[in-house]
Structure formats: C-alpha cells, structure tokens
Amino acid sequence: MRHVFFPTSGLVSLLTVMQDGDSIELATIGREGFTGLSVFFGADVATSRGIVQVPGEAFRISAERFRHHIPRCPGLQSALAAFAEMLFALVAQTTACNQLHPVSQRLARWLLLTHDRAEQDDFPMTQEFLSQMLGVHRPTVSVAAAALQNTGIIQYRHGKMRVLDRPALEATACECYATIQRQSDRLAP
C-alpha cells in the first residue's frame, strides 16, 4: 500500500476478492474513517480491495508519512484505533447478517449504510454492483430492489438509486442496521 485515504465525501467499499474473481463487500467507509487500516497496523500489503462506490473527495497521505506521524500524534492514533474497532464491529455484524438474514433485509441495511455515508438521497448504483456487494446473483437483487421500489421506498433506474422513504427503509432492514449504528455511535471519535 502506497497511500492512505481519508474520504471527505463519497463512499469506499472494502471487498474480499476470491481467486475466481468473485467478491463480496466487507464494509463501507465514508468520512467517518480511512482506507489503509493495514498500514495503521504496520503492514505493507492490503488484505482487502478498496473501490470507490460513490464518487467524492479525499485527503491522501503516503503510507510512509502516515506511519511516521502516527506515534507523534496520540489524539490521531486514538481516533484511528476507535475507527478500527468500529470497522471490525461492522465487518462482524455484516458477516452475521449475510449468513442469517434474507436478501431483502440485507439490501435495506446496505442501502441505509450507503445513504448514511454518501450523505445524499441519490447515488450511482448498478444491480450488478449490488449483487457483488451482497454476494448474491443479479436476478436476486432485481427482485429485492423491485419490491422496495413497488412500495415507494426507493426509486431505481439506469444505474441511479434514490432513497424516497428512509423510515420505511429502516423498518424493512433487519436488526443489523440498528446494531451497527449503536456500535458506531459508541465508538465514534
């Protein structure tokens, strides 16, 4: 890893990529965090792939300079450690959610997290990308997204997602969204 990024807007997805190219999302990162957790822990190689999901801006620092400044800035070190704990909690909850909950609830959770981090009602999103993020086939996402659209919760067309009724989306999501929010509120620096 050559750089660490601190998003100020937009959204980055962290993915685990398998040998055959299949991938699944581990977590999303917005302005509450940073990419390059491996660098924070002293590693040179990333354990996941980061891709920009919602375009935005970020501050960038070289991995070398980042490593140099961490021990010299205890407040920054503490904030980054809190984010690391928050990210681990998100990954753990997402893992459980992906195993235990139906796709419709997982999609609602995922859209809420994206909506929170993107900080806008409209964001680019394809069903192909959603299927990769949720670890399911595209037709499965099509059915789940159509159900949300038919009830007026979201609007989806031509690779653009719009959240129309956030309270209804929250009511559709499984318990994992609320759990993730509680953990984030507790750990946020």
C-alpha positions as CSV (number, residue, x, y, z in Angstrom):
1,M,0.0,0.0,0.0
2,R,1.4,3.3,-1.1
3,H,-1.2,5.7,0.3
4,V,-3.9,6.1,3.0
5,F,-7.1,8.0,2.1
6,F,-9.4,10.0,4.3
7,P,-12.7,10.5,2.4
8,T,-14.4,13.8,3.0
9,S,-17.3,12.8,0.8
10,G,-18.4,9.8,-1.2
11,L,-18.0,6.2,-0.3
12,V,-15.4,3.5,-0.5
13,S,-16.3,-0.2,-0.3
14,L,-13.8,-2.7,1.1
15,L,-14.1,-6.1,-0.7
16,T,-12.7,-9.6,-0.3
17,V,-11.8,-10.9,-3.7
18,M,-11.7,-14.6,-4.4
19,Q,-9.3,-16.4,-6.8
20,D,-12.1,-16.8,-9.4
21,G,-12.7,-13.0,-9.3
22,D,-15.9,-13.2,-7.2
23,S,-16.1,-10.6,-4.5
24,I,-18.2,-9.6,-1.5
25,E,-18.2,-6.4,0.5
26,L,-16.8,-6.4,4.0
27,A,-17.6,-2.8,4.9
28,T,-18.2,0.7,3.6
29,I,-16.1,3.7,4.6
30,G,-17.2,7.4,4.3
31,R,-16.0,10.5,6.0
32,E,-16.0,8.7,9.4
33,G,-12.9,6.7,8.5
34,F,-10.0,6.0,6.3
35,T,-8.7,3.4,3.9
36,G,-5.4,1.8,4.8
37,L,-6.1,0.0,8.0
38,S,-3.3,-2.4,7.2
39,V,-0.8,0.5,7.2
40,F,-2.1,1.6,10.6
41,F,-1.3,-1.8,11.9
42,G,2.2,-1.8,10.3
43,A,1.6,-3.9,7.3
44,D,2.7,-3.1,3.7
45,V,0.1,-5.2,1.9
46,A,-3.7,-4.7,1.9
47,T,-5.9,-7.6,3.0
48,S,-8.9,-6.2,1.0
49,R,-9.6,-4.2,-2.1
50,G,-11.0,-0.7,-1.8
51,I,-13.1,0.6,-4.6
52,V,-14.9,4.0,-4.9
53,Q,-18.6,3.2,-4.8
54,V,-20.0,6.8,-4.6
55,P,-17.7,9.4,-6.1
56,G,-16.3,12.1,-3.8
57,E,-13.2,13.7,-2.5
58,A,-10.5,12.5,0.0
59,F,-7.3,13.6,1.6
60,R,-4.3,11.4,0.7
61,I,-1.1,10.8,2.5
62,S,1.7,8.5,1.6
63,A,1.9,5.3,3.7
64,E,5.4,6.2,4.8
65,R,4.4,9.7,6.1
66,F,1.3,8.2,7.7
67,R,3.5,5.7,9.6
68,H,5.9,8.4,10.6
69,H,3.2,10.7,12.1
70,I,1.1,8.1,14.0
71,P,3.3,7.8,17.0
72,R,3.8,11.5,17.2
73,C,0.0,12.3,17.3
74,P,-1.6,10.5,20.2
75,G,-5.0,12.0,19.5
76,L,-4.9,10.9,15.9
77,Q,-3.7,7.4,17.0
78,S,-6.6,7.2,19.4
79,A,-9.2,8.3,16.8
80,L,-7.8,5.8,14.2
81,A,-7.9,3.0,16.8
82,A,-11.5,3.8,17.6
83,F,-12.3,3.7,13.9
84,A,-10.5,0.3,13.6
85,E,-12.7,-1.1,16.4
86,M,-15.8,0.3,14.7
87,L,-14.8,-1.2,11.4
88,F,-14.2,-4.6,13.0
89,A,-17.6,-4.4,14.6
90,L,-19.2,-3.5,11.2
91,V,-17.4,-6.5,9.5
92,A,-18.5,-8.9,12.2
93,Q,-22.2,-7.7,12.0
94,T,-22.1,-7.8,8.2
95,T,-20.8,-11.3,8.2
96,A,-23.6,-12.5,10.5
97,C,-26.2,-10.6,8.5
98,N,-25.0,-12.1,5.2
99,Q,-25.4,-15.6,6.7
100,L,-28.6,-15.2,8.7
101,H,-30.9,-12.6,7.0
102,P,-32.9,-12.6,3.8
103,V,-31.6,-10.6,0.8
104,S,-34.5,-8.0,1.1
105,Q,-33.4,-7.1,4.6
106,R,-29.7,-7.2,3.8
107,L,-30.4,-4.9,0.8
108,A,-32.3,-2.4,3.0
109,R,-29.4,-2.5,5.6
110,W,-26.9,-1.9,2.8
111,L,-28.8,1.0,1.3
112,L,-29.2,2.6,4.7
113,L,-25.4,2.4,5.4
114,T,-24.7,3.7,1.9
115,H,-27.2,6.5,2.4
116,D,-25.6,7.5,5.7
117,R,-22.1,7.5,4.3
118,A,-22.9,9.1,1.0
119,E,-24.9,11.8,2.8
120,Q,-27.3,12.2,-0.1
121,D,-30.5,10.7,-1.3
122,D,-29.2,9.9,-4.8
123,F,-26.2,7.8,-5.6
124,P,-24.9,5.8,-8.5
125,M,-25.6,2.1,-8.2
126,T,-26.0,-0.8,-10.6
127,Q,-27.7,-4.1,-9.9
128,E,-24.5,-5.9,-10.9
129,F,-22.6,-3.9,-8.3
130,L,-25.3,-4.6,-5.6
131,S,-25.1,-8.3,-6.4
132,Q,-21.4,-8.2,-5.7
133,M,-21.8,-6.2,-2.5
134,L,-24.4,-8.6,-1.2
135,G,-22.8,-11.8,-2.5
136,V,-25.9,-12.9,-4.5
137,H,-26.8,-13.3,-8.1
138,R,-28.1,-10.3,-10.0
139,P,-31.7,-11.6,-10.5
140,T,-32.0,-11.9,-6.7
141,V,-31.1,-8.2,-6.3
142,S,-33.5,-7.3,-9.1
143,V,-36.4,-9.0,-7.2
144,A,-35.5,-7.4,-3.9
145,A,-34.9,-3.9,-5.4
146,A,-38.2,-4.1,-7.3
147,A,-40.1,-4.9,-4.1
148,L,-38.6,-1.8,-2.5
149,Q,-39.4,0.3,-5.5
150,N,-43.0,-1.0,-5.8
151,T,-43.7,0.1,-2.2
152,G,-42.3,3.6,-2.8
153,I,-39.2,3.2,-0.6
154,I,-36.6,3.6,-3.3
155,Q,-36.5,4.7,-6.9
156,Y,-34.1,2.8,-9.1
157,R,-33.4,3.4,-12.8
158,H,-30.4,3.4,-15.2
159,G,-27.8,2.8,-12.5
160,K,-29.1,5.5,-10.2
161,M,-30.6,4.8,-6.7
162,R,-32.7,7.3,-4.8
163,V,-33.9,6.8,-1.3
164,L,-37.5,8.1,-1.1
165,D,-38.7,6.9,2.3
166,R,-36.0,6.4,4.8
167,P,-38.2,5.5,7.8
168,A,-39.8,2.7,5.7
169,L,-36.3,1.6,4.6
170,E,-35.3,1.4,8.2
171,A,-38.4,-0.6,9.0
172,T,-37.6,-3.0,6.2
173,A,-34.0,-3.6,7.3
174,C,-33.0,-6.3,9.7
175,E,-31.8,-5.6,13.2
176,C,-28.2,-5.3,11.9
177,Y,-28.5,-1.7,10.8
178,A,-29.6,-0.5,14.3
179,T,-26.8,-2.7,15.9
180,I,-24.2,-1.2,13.5
181,Q,-25.5,2.4,14.3
182,R,-25.3,1.8,18.1
183,Q,-21.8,0.5,17.8
184,S,-20.7,3.4,15.5
185,D,-22.2,5.9,17.9
186,R,-20.4,4.3,20.9
187,L,-17.1,4.2,19.1
188,A,-17.1,7.3,17.0
189,P,-14.2,9.6,17.9
